Amino acid sequence: MKLYFYSSQLLTFVDAKWTLAKFAAGGILLGTLLLLGVVKLNQSVADTLGSHSANALTAENDILRQQLNLVSPHVTKLETQAEELKERANELHKLLQRRKILRGTVMSLTNATEVSKRRSLMAAAKSPRP
């Protein structure tokens, strides 16, 4: 009887170990499934948010394109006016340069004329007239 009792305790101990191993394996399996489910759910939420942000960016891109199409003719017109103003400024600069050159020439001629008059007056003053 003692042998039987010992073997029944041994069987109970082994059964308890197997039962514990089965619970542990089941817990690991259940934990893995839950973890993978949460990860998959998290990915689907991220994809949904990503699609919303992509749609928002597409809409914003369309709005910006429309505004660019509205502004583009005005920018072209301003560029044309800027070129015209640049040409006018160049012409005015050339005109001022010519004026400076002409004024310098006139001043030198005037000075030469005055010098010539002074010389003639000085020569007349030096020579005695009867």
Contacts in CASP RR format, 6 or more apart in sequence:
PFRMAT RR
TARGET T0000
AUTHOR 0000-0000-0000
METHOD contacts of the structure
MODEL  1
MKLYFYSSQLLTFVDAKWTLAKFAAGGILLGTLLLLGVVKLNQSVADTLG
SHSANALTAENDILRQQLNLVSPHVTKLETQAEELKERANELHKLLQRRK
ILRGTVMSLTNATEVSKRRSLMAAAKSPRP
END
